[in-house]
Amino acid sequence: MSYKTAKHSSIYPYLLLALVLLVSLIAFPKSGMVNNGDYLRVHQSMPITTVGWRALEDSYSFDAAPKVAPDSLMAATGFTAGWLAKSANAGHMPMGLLVSALLTIFWIGTLFLVKQIGQSFPDHKPGLVIIFSLCLCLTVYSAYFRSLYEEALVLALCPLFTAGVISLRTKGKLALYLVSATAILLCKAQMLYFLPLTVFILLSPTTNRTTPRVRSRIAASALLVTVCMSYQVHLSNTGGMSAVNNFNRAYNGIGWALQSSASWPASTFEERLAYFQENRPLLQKRTMKFEADATMPLLGESYWPTGVQISSERWTPGTTAARVQQIKEALERGRPSRYLRDVVTHATIAKYLLSNTIAMAWRSDYSLRHLRPDINKRATGPMLATLAEPAFQLACITLLTLFALRPNKSSLFATLYFCIGAPLFVVLGDGYYEFEKHLAPFIMLLPAIVAMQLLTDQRKRATHLEQAPVLSTSD
């Protein structure tokens, strides 16, 4: 290796770090994200209370409302930040404390990532692709750092998880991967979808002769499965969102799929909801034959407001026993076992769920403007919106391009898992309700999937490098 090449390689990680820093300075928002109500999942464990449909404030007064134990890593992070603020007798809760914690996690992970890239890729191009994908996610979703959404911690952990993938597949080291993967799976309930992918990465052959023993990898996979499933069981026993998810997957999900919502003149959930409300009679007439109870058409409806209304009616004094039974049976349709039975036994429902979901994923606008005042107010707003609107589409194009350049089974699996599986999982979980927001945490992990694709054929490349003659540094 020549002196000039060695010098270039030594400064390469610093250049990557500088690039991420530059993008973060440009993209970081000056105002907090708007609370759509999901802040409750985090602030219920903090000594504060946030207000719905308002942007996150710079600080909040402490309150004496009863609090619950954290049920996610983001809630635990908020709980710790609140405890520190109270211990310091601050008199109020500065949100900068939580933002700083998220950014610290992100930058520690970024340092690990650029170090792994510098050590693992003799060719600089793969490292640049990984960093560019990280910069894309940072540009589109940095606003989450100024929010109480659970997705914020997914973004903060993304560089560390990506570094773990590289460390596992190039050096055969389990520790960093296990820690980061476990943290990702505990960020929020929907990260259950990433469990098969994390296990797949673990069990796939690594690109180094120091591959962990099969027993070690199987034990690590069992640990991830146990942790993730225990967390899901805990949430099912303590969480209060199952009724909401059941209603949305059955009526908003199946309903909008059969009503071909991807073809509506709308590109966001808010626009689709408005279109449905304006055209409800016509749309529900098309799907009447699929209604479980024709006297109470619900296909296309969402939990807010329809599900709330009929749930309240069920417990209202004076409601007849027959009406109570009718409502109970309607709400039961969204239970996972009943829902899956409906999808599997009705080919038309399965067909429309698949086709409509894929079409909607490609036609949607992922800028989340209704939650992002920074897009409209900041000077960089137009640039940010340009990248944010097609975030999912750009991610899919990246993965499809990498697969075309390096076709193999692992890369194909990762591409299909993200481009088709992720949108379907969102719909199976909560229908099309806030579809674009629910896809966000999966898009945030794009760098890790890119790293996995880039390392699938590295074994052969490494073998060729080992056989190549070593050049003297004096040349």
N, C-alpha and C positions, 0 to 999 in steps of 0.2 A: 504494500500500500504506500503510495507516495505521501510526502509530507503535506502537500496541498489537500489531498483527499482526506487524510486523517484529520487535518484542521477543520475541514468542512464538516466532517461527521461529528466532531466534538461540539460545534456550535449549532448543529441541526436541531437538537431538542430545545435549545433556547429560542430559536426562531419560531418553532411551533408554539412554545409558550407565549411568546410575544404576540403571535397571531390571535390566539384565544383571548389574551388580555385586551387587544385592540377591539375585537368584536364585542367583548363584554362591555367595554366603555361606551361603545356606540349604541348598543342595543338595550342597555340597562334602563328600565323605566324610571321616570321621576314621580310617578303616581302609582298607588296601589291598585290591584285588581278589584273589581266589583264583587261583592259577596252575593252569590245567587241562593244562599241558604246553606250551602255545604260547609261553610266555616264552622257550623255547629259541631261537626265531627271532631274539630280540634279545640275550639274555644271552650267546649264543655269540660275540658280538663285543665283550663287555664283560669287565672283569677280575674278574667275580664268577660265581657259580653259584647259581641259585635252586632251590628244592625244589618238586616237584609237589604240587598240592592243598593248598598253604599260602598264606595271604594274604601279599602283598608286605610285607616287613619295612621298618623305618625305615632300616636300613643293613645292609651285608654286608661281611664281611672279603674282602680281595683274595685271589685264588687264582692258582696258577701253571698252570692247565690250558691246553692249546693253544686258541687263539682263531682264528676265521675272519674274513675281510673282511666288512663289512656288506653285506647284500643287499637292504636296504630303507632308506628315510629314517629310520624309527623306530630301526632298528639303528644307523644312522650317528649319530643323536642320542645313543643310549646309549653308543656308542663314544666320542664326543666328551666326554660327561659323565664317563665312566670315566677318560679320559686327563687331564682337568682335575683330577679327584680325586687321581690318582696323582702328577701334577706338583706338587700342593700338599702332598705328603707327608702326606696325611690319615690314612693307616694303615687306612682303611676307605672303603667307597663309600657316601656318604649318598644315599639315594633322593630326598631333598628337592632335590638338585641337578637331577635329571632332571625332577621334578615342576615345578620352577621354570622350566625351559626350555620345557616344554609350555605352562604358563600364560602365559609371556612371549609365545610365538607366538600364543596365543589372544587375548590382550589387545591386542597390536599389530594383529591382524586386526580386532578389534572396534572399535578406534579408526578404522581405515580405513573400516569398514562404516558406522558412524554418521555419519562425514563424508560419505560417498557418498550416504547416505539424505537427509541434510540438504540436499545440493546438487541432488539428482535428483528429489525428489518434492514439488511444490508442495502437494499434498494430503497430510496427515499419515497418513491411514489405511493406505496401502500400506506405509509404513515401520514402522508398528506391527505389521502382520501379519508382516513379515519378522522383526522383533525377537521377537515372541511365539513364532514357530516356532523361533528360536534358543534362546530360554529353555526351550522344551519339550525340545529336544535336550540342553541343558545339565542340566536337572533329571533327565532319565532316564539320561544317560550320563556325568556328571561323574566318576563313580568310575573311569573309564578313565584319568583323569589320574594316578591312583595305581596304575598297573599297568605291565607291560612288553608289553602287547598292541599290535600294530601299529595297531589301530584308534584308539589314543590320539592319534596324530598326525593322523588324518583329522579327528577332532573339533577338535583344536587349529587346523587349517588352514581349517575350515569358514567362519569369519567373513571371512578374507582372500579365499577363493574366491568367496564371495557378493559381497563388495565388487568383485571383479574382474568378475563378471557384470554388475553395475550399471554399472560404469565403461565396459565394452565397449558395452553396449546403449544407454546414454544419451549417452555422449561419444565413442564410437568409438575408445577408447584400448585398445590391445592389451597393453601391457606387464604390468600388474597381473594381467590375466586369464591370460596365457601362463605367468607365473611360478607363480601359484597352481594352475592346472590341471595343469601339469607335476608339481608337488610332490604333488598328490593322486594322480596316476596312478602315482607311484613309492612310494606308502606301503605297498602290499601287492599281491600277485598278483591278487586278485579285483577290484581297481579297474580292471582291463581292461574291465569292463562299462561303466564311465563314459566310455570313450573315444568311442563314437559320440555320446553326449550332449554332450560337450565340443566335438566337431567341429560338431555341429548348431548349438550356440549361436554358434560362430564364423562359420558360413556363413549364418546367418539374418540378414535385414536388421536393422540397429540402429535405434534410435528417435531418431536425431539426424542432421542433415545432414552431419555430419563422419564419415560411415561410412567405415571403412578401405577402400582400394581392393580390388577382387576379388583381385588378385594377392597383396596382403599377407595377406588372410584365407586364401587357398589355401595360401600358404607357411607360415603359422602352423599350419594344420591338418596339413600334411605333417610339420611339426616334431613336433607332438603324437603323430601316428601313429608316426613313426620312433622317438621316445623310448620310447613305451609298448611297441611291439613288440620293440624291442631289449632292453628290460627283461624282457619275458616270455621271450624266447629265452635270456637269461642265466639266469633262474630255472630254466628247463627243463633247462639243462645243469649247473647247480650244486645245485639243490634236491633234497631227498630225499623229497618228499611225493607224487610222481606216482603211485606204487604205491598209496598210501593213497586218494588221490582217485579213481583208477581203480576200486578195489574198491567204495568207498562209492557212487559214482554208478551202478554197474551193479547192485549187490545191495541196498544200503540204499535207493537212490533208486527204481529200477524195482520192487523188491520191495514196499516200503511203499506205493508208488502203487497197485499191483495189489491189495494187501491192504487198501486204503482206510483208511490210517492216520489220516486226518483225522476219521474217524467213531469212533475209539477213545475210551474214557473217559480222555483225557489231553490236557493243553494245553502241555506242554513236552517237549523231546527226552528228558530223563531219565525222565519218566513213560511216554513211548511206548516207550522201550527196555525198561523194566521190563515193560510190558504184552506186548511181543513175546516176551520171554524166558519169560514165564508161559504164553503161548498159542502157542508156536512150532509144535508139530505141526499144530494146526488151521489156522493161518494159512498155513503152507507147503503144506499139502494143497490149499488153494484155488488156489495159483499153480503147482502141479506141472507143468502143461502148458506153462508158459513157461520151465521150467528147461532150460538148455543140456545138462545131464547129470543125468538123473534119479537116478543112483546117488550124486550128491553135491549135494543140494539146498542152495542158498545164498541164494535170494531172501529178502530181509528181514534178512540178516546184515550186520554192520558190520565194518570192518577190525579194530577192537578189540572183542572178542578174536579173532574167527574168522579174519579175514584174516592176523593175525600168526601164528596157530597153523599154518595150512596153508602159509604162506610159509616158516616155520621147518622144517616137515616136508619141504618140497621139498629143502632143503639138508642134511637130517639123514642121516648115513651109515646105510646099510641100507635106505633107501627105494627101492623097486623102480623100474625105469625106466618101467614103465607108470603107476605112481602119480605120478611126477615129471611125465610128459607130461600126465596128467589135471589136475594142479594148474596147470601152465603154461597150459593152454588155458582153465581157469577164470579165471585172473588176466588173460588177454588180453581177456576180454569187456568190460572197462571202459576199454580204450584208446579215445580220442575217436572215431577213425574207425569202429571196430566198434560202439561205443555209439550213435553217430548213425545208423548203418545199421540197427540194431535198432529204434530209435525211429521212423525214417522208414518202414520197411517193415512195421511192425506197428501198424495203426491203433488197436488196443486199448491198447497201451502208451502211445502218444502221447495218446490220449484221457484215460487215467487220470492220466498225469503232469500234464496241464494242469488237470483238474478237481480232483484231490486237492491239488495244490500251492496253488491259489487258495483252496480251502476251508481248508487248514491255515493259510495266512497270516492268514486272518481269525479263526481260532479259537485261535490260539496266545497264550501268555502271554510277553511280552518282558521281564519283570523280571529274568531271569537270577539268580534267588535263590541258586542253588548257587554262584555266583561273587561274591555281593554280601552280605557280612556286615553292611554298613551299613544295609541295608533292614530287617533284623530287630532291630538293636541301637539305632539312633538314634531320638530322639524324633520326627523327621520321617519315620520309616520308613513309616507308613501312607499319608501323603500321597504320598511318592515312589513307593510300590508302586502307588497308584491311577493315577498317570500312566504308570508304566513298563509295567504289564501290557498296556495297549492301545496301545503306542507306534506300531506300524505302522498300526493301524486309525485312530488319530488323524491320522497323517500322510496317509493316503489320503483321509480325510474332508475334510481341509484342501484337498488338491489338487482333489478332485472339486467342492468348493464353489466354489473359484476358477474352475474351468472352467465351471461353471454360470453364474457371474456374468460371465465374459469368454470366451465360446466362440469358439475359433479353432483352426486346425490345429496351431499350435505348442504351445498349451496342452494340446490333446488328446494330442499326441505325448508330452509330458512326463509327463502323468498316466498314460497306459498304460504308458510305459516304467518308471515307478516301481511302480505298483500291481500290474501283471501281470508285466512283464519281470523285475524284480529278484528276486522269489521263484523264478521259473523258472530264472534264471541260477544262483542258489544251489544249487538241486537238480541242475541239469546239471553243476555243478562238483564237488559233494561229497555228492550225495544229500541226505537229510534229517538227516544227522549234524550236530548242534549247529545246527539250522536257525535258531533265534532269534538266536544269537550271530553267525552269518554274515550275517544281514540288517542287523545293527547299523550297519556303516559306511555303508550306503546311506541308512538313516534319519537318520544324522548330517548328511547333506548336504541335508536337507529345506529349510533356508533358501535355498540357492542355487536350487533348483527353484522355490520360491515366488517368488523374485525374477524368475526367467525368465518365469513366468506373468503376474506383475503388469506386466511391461514389454512384453508382446506387442502391446498396442494403444495404447501410449503415444504413438506417432507422431501419430495423429489428435488425441489430447488435446493434445499439444504444439502442433500447428498451430492449434488453436482458441485456445490461450493466447496464441500469437504474434499472432493477429488481434484479440484483445481489447484495448480501450483501456487505456492505462497510467494508473493513478490517481496523483495527486500525493501525495507524502508529507505535504503540508500539509493534506490533507483531514481 
